[in-house]
Amino acid sequence: MGVIKAVGLITMGGTLGQIGPSSFCGQFDNTVTNTRIFFGNGTTLSEYGPGTIAFGVERVGVVYSFTDTNVTSKVGMSFISISRGL
């Protein structure tokens, strides 16, 4: 089983554009074999490659690879703590 945990700051939306902390967690029934992090502005990638830390003002995301073709995942998000994300 693979578990991914991350902490970040996100724009809360609305007209105020407030930024707040959040925790992201992903749990998979198979082991993650490869991870790629990407940055971009929503239409164009400015970076895509290996890494464990992603930060910046652009949109940030991650692509996971698995050996198995069937993977069950559970993804959660919490504004309180990582443990409450799952």
Residue frames as qw, qx, qy, qz and C-alpha x, y, z in Angstrom:
[[0.000, 0.890, 0.456, 0.000, 0.00, 0.00, 0.00],
 [0.426, 0.233, -0.009, 0.874, 1.22, 3.50, -0.76],
 [0.189, -0.860, -0.421, 0.220, 0.45, 6.63, 1.22],
 [0.391, 0.384, 0.073, 0.833, 1.29, 10.15, 0.05],
 [0.271, -0.808, -0.418, 0.315, 1.03, 13.13, 2.41],
 [0.390, 0.350, 0.118, 0.843, 1.54, 16.79, 1.54],
 [0.161, -0.743, -0.400, 0.512, 1.01, 20.20, 3.09],
 [0.353, 0.305, 0.354, 0.811, 0.43, 23.34, 1.08],
 [0.106, 0.459, 0.264, -0.842, -1.12, 26.75, 0.81],
 [0.228, 0.437, 0.745, 0.449, -4.12, 27.22, -1.44],
 [0.164, -0.093, -0.068, -0.980, -6.15, 30.19, -2.56],
 [0.226, 0.294, 0.815, -0.446, -9.48, 29.93, -0.83],
 [0.140, 0.487, 0.702, 0.500, -11.28, 31.59, -3.75],
 [0.085, -0.854, -0.460, 0.227, -13.82, 34.34, -3.71],
 [0.301, 0.892, 0.057, 0.331, -13.11, 37.97, -4.35],
 [0.424, -0.865, 0.268, -0.006, -10.71, 38.28, -1.42],
 [0.719, 0.508, -0.452, 0.143, -8.28, 35.65, -2.73],
 [0.536, -0.687, 0.430, -0.236, -7.36, 34.57, 0.79],
 [0.597, 0.371, -0.708, 0.070, -4.57, 32.02, 1.16],
 [0.699, -0.498, 0.328, -0.395, -4.82, 29.30, 3.78],
 [0.087, -0.416, 0.905, 0.002, -2.97, 26.13, 4.83],
 [0.892, 0.070, -0.012, -0.446, -4.26, 22.73, 3.77],
 [0.369, -0.376, 0.849, 0.050, -3.18, 19.11, 3.97],
 [0.758, 0.326, -0.326, -0.462, -3.57, 16.60, 1.15],
 [0.459, -0.318, 0.826, -0.081, -3.43, 12.84, 1.59],
 [0.737, 0.301, -0.403, -0.452, -3.64, 9.99, -0.87],
 [0.552, -0.286, 0.769, -0.148, -3.88, 6.30, -0.02],
 [0.632, 0.391, -0.503, -0.441, -3.47, 3.61, -2.68],
 [0.928, -0.186, 0.269, -0.178, -3.92, -0.16, -2.52],
 [0.887, 0.283, 0.018, 0.363, -0.73, -0.58, -4.61],
 [0.540, -0.530, 0.085, 0.648, 2.76, 0.84, -4.26],
 [0.341, 0.919, -0.036, -0.195, 3.56, 4.01, -6.20],
 [0.860, 0.039, 0.228, 0.455, 6.43, 3.20, -8.61],
 [0.417, 0.196, 0.173, 0.870, 7.07, 6.69, -10.00],
 [0.057, -0.828, -0.416, 0.372, 6.12, 10.26, -9.18],
 [0.376, 0.315, 0.261, 0.831, 6.24, 13.32, -11.43],
 [0.079, -0.690, -0.389, 0.605, 5.52, 16.86, -10.22],
 [0.352, 0.478, 0.436, 0.676, 4.28, 19.56, -12.56],
 [0.071, -0.564, -0.238, 0.787, 3.89, 23.33, -12.50],
 [0.226, 0.348, 0.599, 0.685, 1.92, 25.44, -14.91],
 [0.145, 0.089, 0.125, -0.977, -0.50, 28.29, -15.47],
 [0.589, 0.326, 0.518, -0.527, -3.51, 26.15, -16.35],
 [0.762, 0.604, 0.024, -0.232, -2.81, 25.84, -20.08],
 [0.620, 0.621, -0.439, 0.191, 0.97, 25.43, -20.35],
 [0.868, -0.421, -0.097, 0.246, 3.39, 23.35, -18.25],
 [0.101, 0.916, -0.361, 0.140, 6.45, 25.27, -17.11],
 [0.025, -0.507, 0.846, -0.164, 8.01, 22.22, -15.46],
 [0.938, -0.072, -0.045, -0.336, 7.39, 18.46, -15.41],
 [0.553, 0.441, -0.676, 0.206, 9.74, 15.95, -13.82],
 [0.691, -0.275, -0.616, 0.261, 10.89, 14.06, -10.76],
 [0.016, 0.466, -0.326, 0.822, 10.80, 15.72, -7.38],
 [0.394, -0.410, -0.782, 0.257, 9.44, 15.59, -3.87],
 [0.118, -0.575, -0.343, 0.733, 8.93, 19.30, -3.19],
 [0.218, 0.537, 0.517, 0.630, 6.74, 21.63, -5.21],
 [0.148, -0.700, -0.382, 0.585, 6.16, 25.29, -4.45],
 [0.186, 0.039, 0.354, 0.916, 5.37, 28.49, -6.25],
 [0.343, 0.343, 0.257, -0.836, 2.49, 30.68, -7.31],
 [0.441, 0.178, -0.634, -0.610, 1.62, 28.55, -10.34],
 [0.905, -0.117, 0.006, -0.408, -0.75, 25.59, -10.35],
 [0.039, -0.489, 0.866, -0.096, 0.98, 22.53, -8.95],
 [0.913, -0.013, 0.017, -0.408, 0.12, 18.86, -9.36],
 [0.287, -0.448, 0.846, 0.042, 1.48, 15.34, -9.30],
 [0.818, 0.234, -0.358, -0.386, 1.19, 12.26, -11.53],
 [0.564, -0.403, 0.704, -0.153, 1.61, 8.83, -9.93],
 [0.620, 0.327, -0.636, -0.323, 2.56, 5.63, -11.76],
 [0.729, -0.268, 0.547, -0.313, 1.76, 2.07, -10.69],
 [0.066, -0.247, 0.922, 0.291, 2.77, -1.37, -11.96],
 [0.254, 0.384, 0.880, -0.118, -0.80, -2.69, -11.69],
 [0.028, -0.294, -0.498, -0.816, -3.49, -1.51, -14.10],
 [0.462, -0.669, -0.471, -0.341, -6.23, -1.53, -11.42],
 [0.314, 0.073, -0.507, 0.799, -5.60, 0.79, -8.50],
 [0.334, -0.778, -0.517, -0.127, -8.03, 1.80, -5.79],
 [0.330, 0.222, -0.270, 0.877, -7.36, 5.19, -4.26],
 [0.302, -0.817, -0.481, 0.098, -8.70, 7.35, -1.49],
 [0.365, 0.320, -0.057, 0.873, -7.81, 11.04, -1.58],
 [0.317, -0.800, -0.489, 0.143, -8.61, 13.55, 1.13],
 [0.264, 0.498, -0.081, 0.822, -8.05, 17.16, 1.97],
 [0.471, -0.694, -0.488, 0.240, -8.19, 18.90, 5.32],
 [0.121, 0.793, -0.087, 0.591, -7.80, 22.48, 6.48],
 [0.655, -0.711, 0.134, -0.217, -7.05, 21.18, 10.02],
 [0.430, -0.589, 0.679, 0.085, -4.38, 18.44, 9.85],
 [0.334, 0.355, -0.801, -0.347, -2.86, 15.71, 7.68],
 [0.087, 0.041, 0.970, -0.222, -4.39, 12.99, 9.88],
 [0.430, 0.475, 0.522, -0.563, -7.87, 14.36, 9.17],
 [0.321, 0.486, -0.463, -0.668, -7.24, 14.37, 5.43],
 [0.334, 0.093, -0.898, -0.272, -7.86, 10.63, 5.16]]
